[in-house]
């Protein structure tokens, strides 16, 4: 069976990506914990996903999947966008606070005066698969919702506790994993990528 490297050390991302790829027949591995950080200096989600996937595919000579994802808030002109993962870095990390919680705290601070009817937002995910021979596939999808004024739910990761899916009336952190895997920006990008990979390996 062919091996695929998922270019992340994020356990939350791994949990969402691993099973569908294994079902396609791939052996799935992640980056070693001591693998050096790859600078994501692109100007879009697609560029950052390709930067990571290209670097690892060249280095490890293996099909590599990488994604860049984040949340864009209309009232903040699309911020935090591609800076979502490090949005709160200018805030002091409180005792027992995770980096995800710090990001959420900053976002809530920036949105504290914005009424609920003007808190539209969307998750974005660009996912790239790069082959050692240089072949590349990219998929980009979104998941639209409302940014709440406080966190709800303990599942998921990142901005999931603040992101409210109006149709399902749940946050990303309240959804069963199976539901999120049908609904999310990352799930939709992965589905498109798997379809393309399936066509290639058949």
C-alpha positions in Angstrom: 0.0 0.0 0.0 1.1 3.5 -0.8 2.1 5.8 2.0 0.8 9.3 2.6 2.2 11.9 5.0 -0.1 14.3 6.6 2.0 17.4 7.1 0.7 18.3 10.6 1.4 17.7 14.2 -2.1 18.8 15.2 -4.0 15.8 16.6 -7.3 17.4 15.9 -6.6 17.7 12.2 -5.2 14.2 12.1 -8.4 12.8 13.7 -10.4 14.4 10.8 -8.1 13.3 8.0 -6.8 9.9 8.9 -9.8 7.5 8.6 -11.0 8.6 5.1 -7.4 8.2 3.7 -7.0 4.8 5.3 -10.3 3.7 3.8 -8.9 4.5 0.4 -6.1 2.1 1.1 -3.2 4.4 2.0 -0.9 3.9 4.9 -1.2 7.2 6.8 1.6 8.8 8.8 2.1 12.3 10.3 5.2 14.4 10.7 7.6 13.4 13.5 7.4 15.6 16.5 10.9 16.8 16.0 10.3 17.8 12.3 11.3 21.4 11.9 8.5 24.0 11.5 7.8 25.1 7.9 7.4 28.8 7.5 4.0 29.6 6.0 4.7 32.9 4.3 2.1 32.7 1.6 -0.6 35.3 1.0 -3.5 32.8 0.7 -4.7 29.5 2.2 -3.8 27.8 -1.0 -0.2 29.1 -1.1 0.4 28.1 2.5 -1.0 24.6 1.9 1.3 24.1 -1.1 4.3 25.5 0.7 4.0 22.8 3.4 3.1 20.0 1.1 5.9 20.7 -1.4 8.5 20.9 1.3 7.6 17.6 3.0 7.1 15.7 -0.3 10.5 16.8 -1.5 12.2 16.1 1.8 10.6 12.7 2.5 9.9 11.6 -1.1 6.4 10.6 -0.3 2.9 11.8 -1.2 2.1 14.6 1.2 -1.1 16.2 2.2 -1.1 19.6 3.9 -3.9 22.1 4.6 -4.1 25.7 5.7 -7.3 26.7 7.3 -8.8 29.5 9.3 -11.8 31.6 10.1 -12.7 34.9 8.3 -15.1 37.3 10.0 -17.0 39.7 7.8 -17.0 42.5 10.4 -13.2 42.3 10.7 -12.7 42.5 6.9 -11.8 38.8 6.7 -9.5 38.7 9.7 -8.0 36.6 11.2 -7.9 34.7 7.9 -4.5 33.1 7.1 -3.3 34.3 10.5 -5.9 32.3 12.5 -3.5 29.9 14.1 -1.3 32.7 15.5 -4.0 35.3 15.9 -3.6 35.6 19.7 0.2 35.6 19.8 0.2 39.3 20.9 -1.9 38.4 23.9 -0.3 37.0 27.1 -1.1 33.3 27.6 -3.1 33.0 30.8 -2.6 30.3 33.4 -4.0 27.0 32.2 -5.1 28.6 28.9 -4.4 26.8 25.6 -3.3 28.7 22.5 -6.7 27.9 20.9 -8.4 29.5 23.9 -6.2 32.5 23.7 -7.1 32.9 20.0 -10.7 32.7 20.8 -10.4 35.3 23.6 -8.8 37.8 21.3 -11.4 37.2 18.6 -14.2 37.8 21.2 -12.4 41.0 22.3 -12.3 42.3 18.8 -16.0 41.5 18.3 -17.3 42.6 21.6 -19.3 45.5 20.3 -20.7 43.7 17.2 -24.3 42.6 17.4 -25.3 39.0 16.5 -26.9 39.9 13.2 -23.6 41.3 12.0 -21.3 38.4 13.1 -21.3 36.4 9.9 -18.1 34.3 9.4 -16.8 31.4 7.4 -14.2 28.7 7.9 -11.9 28.2 5.0 -9.7 25.2 4.1 -7.3 24.8 1.3 -5.9 21.3 1.1 -3.0 20.3 -1.2 -1.7 16.9 -2.2 1.8 16.9 -3.6 3.5 13.9 -5.2 7.3 13.4 -5.2 7.2 13.7 -9.0 5.8 17.2 -8.7 2.2 16.5 -9.4 -0.2 18.7 -7.4 -3.9 18.7 -6.4 -5.5 21.6 -4.5 -9.1 21.8 -3.1 -10.6 24.8 -1.3 -13.9 24.8 0.5 -15.8 27.0 3.0 -18.2 26.5 5.9 -20.4 29.5 6.7 -21.8 30.4 10.0 -22.2 33.0 12.8 -19.6 33.9 15.4 -21.1 33.6 18.9 -20.4 35.9 21.8 -19.2 33.0 24.0 -17.9 29.5 23.6 -20.2 26.5 23.5 -19.2 22.8 23.4 -16.0 20.9 24.2 -15.5 18.9 21.0 -13.4 19.9 18.1 -10.5 22.4 18.3 -9.5 25.9 17.2 -12.5 28.3 16.8 -15.1 25.5 16.8 -16.6 26.6 20.1 -17.5 30.0 18.7 -18.6 29.0 15.2 -22.4 28.4 15.0 -23.9 26.5 12.1 -27.3 28.1 11.7 -28.9 25.1 9.8 -27.9 22.6 12.4 -28.2 25.0 15.4 -24.9 23.7 16.8 -21.4 25.0 17.2 -18.5 23.1 15.6 -17.6 22.0 19.2 -21.1 20.6 19.9 -21.4 18.4 16.8 -20.8 14.7 16.8 -17.6 13.9 14.9 -19.6 12.1 12.2 -21.7 15.2 11.6 -18.7 17.5 11.4 -17.0 15.1 8.9 -20.0 15.7 6.5 -20.3 19.4 7.1 -17.0 21.1 7.7 -14.7 23.1 5.4 -12.0 20.5 6.0 -14.2 17.6 5.4 -15.4 19.0 2.0 -11.9 19.8 0.9 -10.7 16.3 1.9 -13.7 14.7 0.0 -12.7 16.5 -3.1 -9.0 15.6 -2.7 -9.8 11.9 -2.0 -12.0 11.8 -5.2 -9.0 13.1 -7.2 -6.6 10.7 -5.5 -8.9 7.8 -6.1 -9.0 8.6 -9.8 -5.2 8.7 -9.9 -4.5 5.4 -8.0 -7.2 3.4 -9.9 
